[in-house]
Amino acid sequence: MAPLSTGPHGGDIFGAARELGRDTGEILDFSASINPLGPSPQVWKAIAASKHLLSHYPDPDCWDLRQALATHWSIDPEQIVVGNGSTELIDALPRALGIRRLLVVQPTFSEYAAAMERAGGQATSFETDRREHYAVPIDRLSRMIETGRSNGRPFDGVVLCNPNSPTGQACSVRDIERLATSARRRNLWLVIDEAFIDYCPDQSVLQRAVSWPHMVILRSMTKFYALPGLRVGYAAATRATARRLQRQLPPWSVSVMGQVAARAALNDTAHARKSLAFMDRERERLRMLLAALPGCVVMPTCANYFLVELPRSRHARGVTEQLRKQGLLIRDCSSIRGMNSRSIRMAVRTVQENDRLLQVLSRLLQSGVSS
Ligand SMILES: Cc1ncc(COP(=O)(O)O)c(C=O)c1O
């Protein structure tokens, strides 16, 4: 059998099920951070009512969905570009904006550096500090943006995930506005990835930043709306920037069901409220349980996951593998630039699922099994 392994991203229940000889339904996935309440019930109804559309190409303009998003945000639909997950838009960014060297606030989602490499460009890092729980030092970052240089070489764009993954840290609107002012002075692109911001909506700059010519805001329907399998994300920017991004996307990249489901999900404000209330409660309960595990350090978070450092005697890779053998997936963060060898990320899931993970993890940490 192939050795147990994890790729650059979480969420691969298919690979885990194959390796373990189990059904995907027997895998509990804490490695991707998806709303544990699942998609809105309206999504299932909308999909069932749209079955007849499967034998047609999807709307290449995603018009109805863009209209719905524009109404939701009180902006112009021409300022929105929909992609096959926000990952498709991340991939298009360097080509669309002509970015050759991107300053990435680390540690973070690896697709920014990967997209730069695929586009023949380069990523350069701005490191946040573990001793400050990876909070973004806005003064230091805006000073660097104002120089427009890192390691002595110029960069032409900056990306910041807000909240950031895997750290869970979020910047305030004022902080982002400061960075935007610095970027504008230097004529640099500023990309703010708000994939997880539905969990702290007051920190979103989407509505303000959409009219700033050097900014792009990315959003995802994967996390809060729980649609990872349908692949829907979007960018909001000025009309001119949105057109540049759209031109880099292949035709029909967003499926019929993705468009239908995203609209239904967006409209269900009751499910959104319920999801937020659940997360507020369960995240705090899980935080207390994790903090009570001897030697574990739990980082503060604004999102639906925790970055945790295991006790000194343990290694994230070993613990991740031990849990995986029991059908429990967490994210080993030890190989992420800037993280130490004891760092793991785990999503907040349902009460029963969280209890199961905690039970197995605490037994594992107490046992003498080397991990
Ligand atoms: C910060 C961040 N942005 C974007 C994405 C991509 O999300 P999607 O392509 O599913 O919209 C992820 C996925 O993990 C992420 O963590």
The ligand as a Gaussian input file, in Angstrom:
#p B3LYP/6-31G(d) Opt

LIG

0 1
 C       -6.999000      31.570000       2.122000
 C       -7.606000      30.719000       1.041000
 N       -7.982000      31.299000      -0.111000
 C       -8.535000      30.588000      -1.101000
 C       -8.739000      29.222000      -0.975000
 C       -9.328000      28.467000      -2.136000
 O      -10.679000      28.222000      -1.978000
 P      -11.611000      27.787000      -3.179000
 O      -10.772000      27.591000      -4.414000
 O      -12.240000      26.514000      -2.753000
 O      -12.600000      28.902000      -3.366000
 C       -8.366000      28.583000       0.199000
 C       -8.563000      27.137000       0.353000
 O       -8.159000      26.505000       1.281000
 C       -7.789000      29.355000       1.233000
 O       -7.406000      28.795000       2.400000

